[in-house]
């Protein structure tokens, strides 16, 4: 849409997403942040209009970043490293979510367990199962 893939690199050591690698990438990110800040300062007479405009701007930014992520080329070694890192991160997240559910069950005697924690684990199981199913069919 707006940015070019060569302005960014995949984030390796600090989570997911992209990191600007050129001054154009930094201007692009700063420009979007600045534009949202400006919209938040403008008085539209209705707070809801301001929030809708900001949400649309952030949505466009996220879609553009996702487009860029798909365009960044990786060699076979980078693909393997990323797969192992994603697997390890997933296992740690599952362990933390499970510990959170156990903790909530213990302190509330099973009466108050956050459904989002359980939902996250169930969603993970569904995505993993669907991924294996789709990959085996190819």
Residue pairs with C-beta under 8 A, 6 or more apart in sequence:
1 60
1 63
1 64
1 67
2 28
2 64
3 24
3 25
3 28
3 64
3 65
3 68
4 24
4 68
5 68
5 71
5 72
6 21
6 22
7 20
7 21
7 22
7 24
7 25
7 28
8 18
8 19
8 20
8 21
8 25
8 68
8 72
9 18
9 19
9 21
9 72
10 18
10 19
10 69
10 72
10 74
10 78
10 82
11 17
11 18
11 19
12 85
17 65
17 69
18 25
18 65
18 68
18 69
18 72
19 25
20 26
20 28
20 29
32 57
32 61
35 57
36 54
36 57
36 58
39 50
39 53
39 54
39 57
40 50
40 54
42 50
44 50
44 53
74 82
90 124
93 124
94 121
94 124
97 117
97 120
97 121
98 121
100 114
100 117
101 113
101 114
101 117
101 118
101 121
104 112
104 113
104 114
104 117
105 113
